[in-house]
Amino acid sequence: MTADRPAITLVALPGIPAIRPGDDLARILGDALEAAGLQPRRQDVLVVTHKIISKAEGRYASLAEITPSPRARELALATGKDAALVEVILSESREVVRFRPGLIITEHRLGMVLANAGVDHSNVPQEGDQPRVLLLPKDPDASSQALRAALQERFGADVAVVVSDSVGRAWRQGVVGLAIGAAGLPALLDLRGRRDREGRALEVTQVGLADEIASAAQLLMGEADEGRPAVLLRGLSWGDEPLPARALVRERSADLFR
């Protein structure tokens, strides 16, 4: 990349096996980087889907072991969802924002507004005939930081990490990548006070850098059976101090829609 011809590259890491609880994810991803001939550099960003983080952390819930509450049974009747699944959704949520048949929108305990509180069936291995679901990581920012520290120790490079999820958006069709965890980069870039090309000072512009990175990586990760849960992005640079992904969550006092 040069100043007059900026460019970024994204490379999906090959050969990542199915992840199981307790796996050393940093070692697995480090091995995949080396196998792909990728030597991490300063301000590279490793984007990993939350599912491999959650699987390594054992964030499964077996629906057969869940006792639905009266509220879960009420929502299950209204939405047509399994009552045990609804109970898991409620346990991961601060508030039910909206619901209709087939869908529950909640404010997740981390502050994000998500369908079904991020609780997912897809690409989740089952245990015999016992259905189970996968939850988001307990603390995605902490998971990002731990993975970053391990990769720095192994490669000696100041690598950033973004943990991504696929989400829908109000008033728009389709899902995009969203950063639910970040370490080593400014997840939110504040451009207020900078000048535009006409010399006017920006008054409200902030950039969701980690979300943009997550969405770019999602183009390679895919949404079905692609099996590409990690992508290395190269070519960005920043001078701002690191901010975690929780900085992207809009405060309730500034929420115009609830």
C-alpha positions in Angstrom: 0.0 0.0 0.0 1.2 3.5 -0.8 -0.2 6.9 0.3 -1.7 7.6 -3.2 -2.9 4.0 -3.8 -4.3 2.7 -0.4 -5.3 -0.9 -0.3 -6.2 -3.6 2.2 -6.0 -7.4 1.8 -8.0 -10.1 3.5 -6.9 -13.7 3.7 -9.1 -16.5 5.1 -7.0 -18.9 7.2 -7.2 -22.4 5.9 -7.3 -25.7 7.8 -8.9 -24.6 11.1 -10.4 -27.8 12.6 -13.7 -28.1 14.5 -13.2 -26.3 17.8 -14.1 -28.0 21.1 -14.4 -26.8 24.6 -11.0 -26.2 26.2 -9.1 -26.0 22.9 -6.1 -23.7 22.8 -7.5 -21.3 20.2 -4.4 -19.1 20.1 -2.2 -22.1 19.2 -4.7 -23.3 16.6 -4.9 -19.9 14.9 -1.2 -19.4 15.2 -0.6 -22.7 13.5 -3.0 -21.7 10.8 -1.2 -18.4 10.2 2.1 -20.2 9.8 0.6 -22.9 7.6 -0.7 -20.1 5.3 2.7 -18.4 5.2 1.4 -15.4 7.0 3.8 -13.7 9.4 1.7 -11.2 11.4 2.8 -7.6 11.3 2.1 -4.5 13.3 -1.5 -3.3 12.9 -2.7 -6.5 11.2 -6.1 -7.4 12.4 -7.1 -11.0 13.0 -10.9 -11.3 12.7 -12.5 -14.4 14.3 -16.1 -15.4 14.4 -17.5 -15.5 17.8 -18.5 -19.1 17.4 -15.0 -20.5 17.6 -14.5 -18.3 20.7 -17.7 -19.5 22.3 -17.0 -23.2 21.4 -13.5 -23.0 22.9 -15.0 -21.4 26.0 -17.7 -24.1 26.2 -20.6 -21.7 25.9 -23.2 -24.3 25.2 -26.6 -24.7 26.7 -28.4 -28.1 26.5 -32.1 -27.4 26.0 -33.1 -30.7 27.7 -31.6 -29.3 31.0 -33.6 -26.0 30.9 -36.7 -25.4 32.9 -38.8 -22.7 31.3 -40.1 -19.9 33.4 -43.7 -18.6 33.1 -42.4 -15.7 31.1 -40.6 -18.0 28.7 -43.7 -20.1 28.2 -45.7 -17.0 27.5 -43.2 -15.8 24.9 -42.9 -19.3 23.4 -46.7 -19.3 22.9 -46.6 -15.9 21.2 -43.6 -16.6 19.0 -43.9 -20.4 18.3 -40.5 -21.0 19.7 -39.4 -23.8 22.0 -39.9 -22.7 25.6 -36.5 -23.9 26.7 -34.9 -22.0 23.9 -36.8 -18.9 25.0 -35.6 -19.3 28.6 -32.0 -19.4 27.3 -32.7 -16.2 25.3 -34.1 -14.5 28.4 -31.2 -15.6 30.5 -28.8 -13.8 28.1 -30.9 -10.6 27.9 -31.6 -7.4 29.8 -34.8 -6.6 28.1 -37.2 -8.0 25.4 -37.4 -5.2 22.9 -39.9 -6.7 20.3 -41.3 -10.0 19.4 -43.5 -11.6 16.7 -44.0 -15.2 15.5 -40.6 -16.7 14.8 -38.6 -13.8 16.2 -37.5 -12.3 19.5 -35.4 -9.1 19.6 -33.7 -8.4 22.9 -31.1 -6.2 24.5 -28.3 -8.6 25.2 -26.6 -8.4 28.6 -23.6 -6.8 26.8 -25.8 -4.0 25.6 -26.2 -5.0 21.9 -29.7 -5.3 20.4 -29.8 -8.7 18.7 -32.2 -11.3 17.4 -32.7 -14.1 20.0 -29.9 -12.5 22.1 -27.3 -14.0 19.8 -28.3 -17.6 20.8 -27.7 -19.8 17.8 -28.3 -23.3 16.4 -26.4 -23.0 13.2 -23.1 -24.9 12.9 -23.5 -26.1 16.4 -22.6 -29.8 16.9 -25.3 -31.7 18.8 -24.7 -34.3 21.6 -26.7 -37.4 20.6 -30.4 -36.6 20.4 -30.1 -33.7 22.9 -30.5 -30.4 21.2 -28.1 -27.6 22.3 -27.4 -24.0 21.4 -24.4 -21.8 21.5 -24.3 -18.5 23.4 -22.1 -15.5 22.8 -18.8 -15.3 24.7 -19.1 -14.2 28.3 -16.8 -11.2 27.7 -15.9 -10.8 24.0 -13.5 -7.9 24.7 -11.6 -9.9 27.3 -11.5 -12.9 24.9 -10.1 -10.6 22.2 -7.5 -9.3 24.6 -6.4 -12.8 25.7 -6.1 -14.0 22.1 -4.2 -10.9 21.1 -1.7 -11.3 24.0 -1.1 -14.9 23.1 -0.5 -14.1 19.4 1.8 -11.2 20.4 3.9 -13.5 22.5 4.2 -16.1 19.7 4.9 -13.8 16.8 6.3 -10.7 18.5 4.0 -8.4 16.5 1.4 -5.9 17.7 -1.6 -7.6 16.2 -5.2 -6.4 16.8 -8.1 -8.8 17.2 -11.8 -8.4 16.4 -14.5 -11.0 17.3 -17.4 -10.9 14.9 -21.0 -12.0 14.7 -23.6 -11.8 11.9 -26.5 -9.6 12.7 -29.5 -8.1 10.9 -30.3 -4.4 10.9 -33.5 -2.4 11.4 -35.1 -1.3 8.1 -32.6 -3.3 6.1 -32.6 -6.8 4.6 -29.7 -9.2 5.1 -27.1 -9.8 7.7 -23.7 -8.1 8.0 -20.7 -8.6 10.2 -20.7 -6.8 13.6 -17.8 -6.5 16.1 -18.8 -7.8 19.5 -15.2 -7.9 20.8 -12.1 -6.0 20.0 -8.5 -5.5 21.3 -5.5 -3.5 20.1 -7.4 -1.0 17.8 -9.8 1.9 18.3 -13.2 0.1 17.8 -14.8 3.5 17.5 -12.9 6.3 15.7 -13.9 9.8 16.8 -13.5 12.3 13.9 -15.3 15.2 15.5 -13.2 18.4 15.1 -11.4 17.1 12.0 -11.9 19.1 8.8 -13.6 17.9 5.7 -12.3 18.8 2.2 -14.1 22.1 2.3 -12.5 23.0 5.6 -15.7 22.5 7.7 -15.2 20.9 11.1 -16.9 17.6 11.6 -19.4 17.8 14.4 -20.9 14.4 14.9 -18.9 11.9 12.7 -17.7 8.8 14.5 -16.6 5.7 12.6 -17.4 2.1 13.8 -14.0 0.9 12.7 -14.3 -2.5 14.3 -17.7 -3.1 12.7 -16.4 -2.1 9.3 -13.5 -4.6 9.7 -15.9 -7.3 10.9 -18.2 -6.8 7.9 -15.3 -6.9 5.4 -14.1 -10.1 6.9 -17.6 -11.6 6.7 -17.3 -11.5 2.9 -14.8 -14.4 3.2 -16.2 -16.1 6.3 -19.6 -16.7 4.7 -22.8 -17.7 6.5 -23.3 -21.4 5.7 -20.8 -24.3 5.4 -17.8 -22.4 4.2 -15.7 -23.3 7.3 -13.6 -20.1 7.3 -13.9 -18.7 10.8 -10.8 -16.5 10.8 -9.5 -13.8 8.4 -6.4 -11.8 8.5 -6.8 -8.2 7.4 -3.7 -6.2 6.4 -3.2 -2.6 5.2 -5.0 -0.4 7.8 -3.3 2.0 10.0 -4.5 4.1 13.0 -3.0 6.5 15.5 -5.8 6.6 18.0 -5.7 4.8 21.3 -7.3 1.4 21.5 -11.0 1.1 22.4 -12.9 -2.1 23.1 -16.0 -3.1 21.2 -18.2 -2.1 24.1 -17.4 1.5 23.1 -19.7 0.9 20.0 -22.8 0.3 22.1 -25.0 3.4 22.2 -26.0 4.6 25.6 -29.7 4.2 26.4 -29.9 8.0 27.0 -29.0 8.5 23.4 -31.2 5.8 22.0 -33.9 7.4 19.8 -35.8 4.3 19.0 -36.9 2.9 22.4 
